[in-house]
Amino acid sequence: MDWLLEAAIILGMFVLRLGVPLAITFAVSYWLRRLDAKWQAEALARLAASQTEQANSEAQIEMFRPIEPPCRVVRNCPEAVYTDCPAFRHPHRPCWLARYQFEGRLAADCYRCKLFRAGQLSRRRSN
């Protein structure tokens, strides 16, 4: 009977020595997979939100319509000047918006321009 008890103790120690670390390893890997899946879902949600936000901002830009007559006619620009102007290269956008998108800022003379003020008034009315 002593050998049976000793065999059971050796088997128990073997299971304790290898089984517990394996169980902990599997538990940690399962937890990390769940955490990774959660982070991927959050990243996809952020990506979808940013794409929706980008689509909404593009839709807001599309709500602007070019103002007639064109800026170059109102300001009486010579051909050499208006062919280099972003408003001339993007006729589907209002002149001040094309200039803002090209230069990254709005020029001071745009704030005094009647085309800019007319565009701002029409935008306020549509909101």
C-alpha contacts under 8 A as a table, 3 or more apart, distances in Angstrom:
res1	aa1	res2	aa2	distance
1	M	4	L	5.17
1	M	5	L	6.48
2	D	5	L	5.22
2	D	6	E	6.12
3	W	6	E	4.92
3	W	7	A	5.92
4	L	7	A	5.06
4	L	8	A	6.14
5	L	8	A	5.05
5	L	9	I	6.16
6	E	9	I	5.06
6	E	10	I	6.13
7	A	10	I	5.07
7	A	11	L	6.02
8	A	11	L	5.05
8	A	12	G	5.96
9	I	12	G	4.97
9	I	13	M	6.06
10	I	13	M	5.12
10	I	14	F	6.08
11	L	14	F	4.97
11	L	15	V	6.19
12	G	15	V	5.13
12	G	16	L	6.01
13	M	16	L	4.85
13	M	17	R	5.80
14	F	17	R	5.03
14	F	18	L	6.06
14	F	19	G	7.62
15	V	18	L	5.33
15	V	19	G	4.77
15	V	20	V	7.20
16	L	19	G	5.40
16	L	20	V	5.53
17	R	20	V	6.50
17	R	21	P	7.17
18	L	21	P	5.77
18	L	22	L	6.23
19	G	22	L	5.11
19	G	23	A	5.99
20	V	23	A	5.03
20	V	24	I	6.13
21	P	24	I	5.05
21	P	25	T	6.03
22	L	25	T	4.97
22	L	26	F	6.13
23	A	26	F	5.18
23	A	27	A	6.09
24	I	27	A	5.03
24	I	28	V	6.11
25	T	28	V	5.22
25	T	29	S	6.11
26	F	29	S	5.10
26	F	30	Y	6.03
27	A	30	Y	5.15
27	A	31	W	6.21
28	V	31	W	5.05
28	V	32	L	6.08
29	S	32	L	5.02
29	S	33	R	6.12
30	Y	33	R	5.19
30	Y	34	R	6.32
31	W	34	R	5.15
31	W	35	L	6.15
32	L	35	L	4.93
32	L	36	D	6.00
33	R	36	D	5.03
33	R	37	A	6.14
34	R	37	A	5.09
34	R	38	K	6.20
35	L	38	K	5.04
35	L	39	W	6.21
36	D	39	W	5.06
36	D	40	Q	6.09
37	A	40	Q	5.09
37	A	41	A	6.16
38	K	41	A	5.14
38	K	42	E	6.25
39	W	42	E	5.02
39	W	43	A	6.10
40	Q	43	A	4.99
40	Q	44	L	6.13
41	A	44	L	5.11
41	A	45	A	6.14
42	E	45	A	4.98
42	E	46	R	6.16
43	A	46	R	5.06
43	A	47	L	6.09
44	L	47	L	4.96
44	L	48	A	6.06
45	A	48	A	5.10
45	A	49	A	6.07
46	R	49	A	5.00
46	R	50	S	6.07
47	L	50	S	5.13
47	L	51	Q	6.12
48	A	51	Q	5.08
48	A	52	T	6.08
49	A	52	T	5.03
49	A	53	E	6.03
50	S	53	E	4.91
50	S	54	Q	5.99
51	Q	54	Q	4.98
51	Q	55	A	6.07
52	T	55	A	5.02
52	T	56	N	6.11
53	E	56	N	5.02
53	E	57	S	6.17
54	Q	57	S	5.09
54	Q	58	E	6.16
55	A	58	E	5.08
55	A	59	A	6.09
56	N	59	A	4.92
56	N	60	Q	6.20
57	S	60	Q	4.98
57	S	61	I	6.30
58	E	61	I	5.03
58	E	62	E	6.19
59	A	62	E	4.98
59	A	63	M	6.42
60	Q	63	M	5.21
60	Q	64	F	7.35
61	I	64	F	5.76
62	E	65	R	7.30
64	F	93	R	6.83
64	F	94	P	6.86
64	F	119	G	7.74
64	F	123	R	7.55
65	R	92	H	7.05
65	R	93	R	6.26
65	R	94	P	6.26
66	P	70	P	7.62
66	P	91	P	7.02
66	P	92	H	5.98
66	P	93	R	5.28
66	P	94	P	4.36
66	P	95	C	7.37
67	I	70	P	6.24
67	I	71	C	7.95
67	I	94	P	6.12
67	I	115	L	6.82
67	I	119	G	7.37
68	E	71	C	7.99
69	P	73	V	6.44
69	P	74	V	6.80
70	P	73	V	5.53
70	P	74	V	6.57
70	P	95	C	7.68
71	C	74	V	5.12
71	C	75	R	6.00
71	C	87	A	7.68
71	C	95	C	6.22
71	C	115	L	7.25
72	R	75	R	5.23
72	R	76	N	5.52
72	R	77	C	5.10
72	R	78	P	7.98
72	R	82	Y	6.34
72	R	88	F	7.90
73	V	76	N	4.87
73	V	77	C	6.78
77	C	81	V	6.23
77	C	82	Y	6.05
78	P	81	V	5.49
78	P	82	Y	6.43
79	E	82	Y	5.31
79	E	83	T	6.00
80	A	83	T	5.80
80	A	84	D	7.11
81	V	84	D	5.75
81	V	85	C	6.62
82	Y	85	C	4.82
82	Y	87	A	7.94
82	Y	88	F	6.17
83	T	88	F	6.12
83	T	89	R	7.31
84	D	88	F	7.37
84	D	89	R	7.66
85	C	88	F	5.40
85	C	89	R	6.64
85	C	99	R	7.75
86	P	89	R	5.00
86	P	90	H	6.09
86	P	95	C	7.58
86	P	98	A	5.74
86	P	99	R	5.58
86	P	102	F	6.55
87	A	90	H	5.19
87	A	91	P	6.02
87	A	93	R	7.20
87	A	94	P	7.00
87	A	95	C	4.48
87	A	96	W	7.31
87	A	97	L	7.99
87	A	98	A	5.22
87	A	99	R	6.15
88	F	91	P	5.63
88	F	95	C	7.71
90	H	93	R	5.88
90	H	98	A	6.48
91	P	94	P	7.19
91	P	95	C	7.68
93	R	97	L	6.41
93	R	98	A	5.91
94	P	97	L	5.35
94	P	98	A	6.24
94	P	119	G	7.85
95	C	98	A	5.25
95	C	99	R	6.17
96	W	99	R	5.10
96	W	100	Y	6.06
96	W	106	L	7.06
96	W	110	C	6.36
96	W	116	F	6.25
97	L	100	Y	4.98
97	L	101	Q	6.12
98	A	101	Q	5.22
98	A	102	F	6.10
99	R	102	F	5.11
99	R	103	E	5.86
99	R	104	G	7.78
99	R	105	R	7.68
99	R	106	L	6.76
100	Y	103	E	5.38
100	Y	104	G	5.19
100	Y	105	R	4.88
100	Y	106	L	4.88
100	Y	107	A	7.78
101	Q	104	G	5.38
101	Q	105	R	7.34
103	E	106	L	7.41
106	L	110	C	6.66
106	L	111	Y	7.95
107	A	110	C	5.47
107	A	111	Y	7.40
108	A	111	Y	5.65
108	A	112	R	7.37
109	D	112	R	5.42
109	D	113	C	6.38
110	C	113	C	4.98
110	C	116	F	6.23
111	Y	116	F	6.46
111	Y	117	R	7.23
112	R	116	F	7.54
112	R	117	R	7.57
113	C	116	F	5.45
113	C	117	R	6.54
114	K	117	R	5.06
114	K	118	A	5.94
115	L	118	A	5.05
115	L	119	G	6.13
116	F	119	G	5.10
116	F	120	Q	6.21
117	R	120	Q	5.05
117	R	121	L	6.15
118	A	121	L	5.14
118	A	122	S	6.21
119	G	122	S	5.21
119	G	123	R	6.10
120	Q	123	R	5.06
120	Q	124	R	6.21
121	L	124	R	5.17
121	L	125	R	6.28
122	S	125	R	5.11
122	S	126	S	6.29
123	R	126	S	5.19
123	R	127	N	6.42
124	R	127	N	5.25
